[in-house]
Amino acid sequence: MAKYGLLRERLARELPQVALQEAPRASDGELALVHQPAYIASLADGTISPAAMREIGFPWSSAMVERSRRSAGATVAAARMALYEGVSANLAGGTHHAYADKGGGFCVFNDAAVAARLMQAEMGRQQRTPVHVAIIDLDVHQGNGTAHIFRQDDSVFTLSLHGEKNFPFRKEKSDLDVALPDGCGDEPYLQALDAALDELQHRFEPDLVIYLAGADPFEGDRLGRLKLSHDGLEARDRRVFDWCWQRRIPLAFAMAGGYGVKIEETVQVQLNTYRVALGYWQRWQTLKA
């Protein structure tokens, strides 16, 4: 948990161009676009079962629920802002193991799914046409909850590039899954990502991209089992941002997982993502001039 505060401190100190705002609180109505009302209510009033909380991995508390609401609300806010700024972010988020009716793997509400649904509703009212969202999940763990939520929805494309033998051990079916072997390094990873983005291009035309920029493929991660370097992860980020920029697709990103042996290395990976993002944000601003 300490990585979030450390990231915020380093952003304020080293990248003052990044405007930091308090995360808004996702309402019951916003969460219910994805999650079952009974699940939301059980979390709100603490009646959720001990077994369900064990699957999530946190002890229940009102503060935990509030933080989870704000984590989802921050990705919603980032998605809204991306429509005007081109690029925006949530300093936390990426809680892709949460299903409609349950949480799991330290994920309570699925922030990317909630943001996708809400942006479809809001953008759809303005455009009066169907809104398509791509979720590009590059956390080292498969986004099983996200895949299950959108498993029969052609308006949301789920792409997951993840460790084949890593958690969750029972995978769901995304629109595009790319499973990588333990020890995968920079070159094969980036080749796999290039192929995935090329397939995405041929199969789907998104109006918005939500990017889960997990730090856990890093070679120094305790849980990742892949071997990407700092340079490899920066190249990964540049590929995603450039793919969106070339097509002028707004991009909102969340930090997702990161469990470095040295927490400073996780924070450095995430800070590097913001450095890349800032460059693309500046490109977007030239379109307004």
Buried (B, 14 or more C-beta within 10 A) or exposed (E): EEBBEBBBEBBEEEBEEBEEEEBBEBEEEBBBBBBBEEBBEBBBEEEBEEEBBEBBEBEBEEEBBEBBBBBBBBBBBBBBBBBEBBBBBBBBBBBBBBBBEBBBBEBBBBBBBBBBBBBBEBBBEEEEEEBBBBBBBBBBBBBBBBBBBBEEBEBBBBBBBBBBEBBBEEBBEBBBBBBBEEEBBBEBBBEBBEEBBEBBEEEBEBBBBBBBBBBBBBBBBEBBBBBBBBEBBBBBBBBBBBBBBEEEBBBBBBBBBBBBEEEEBBBBBBBBBBBBBBEBBEEBEEEEE
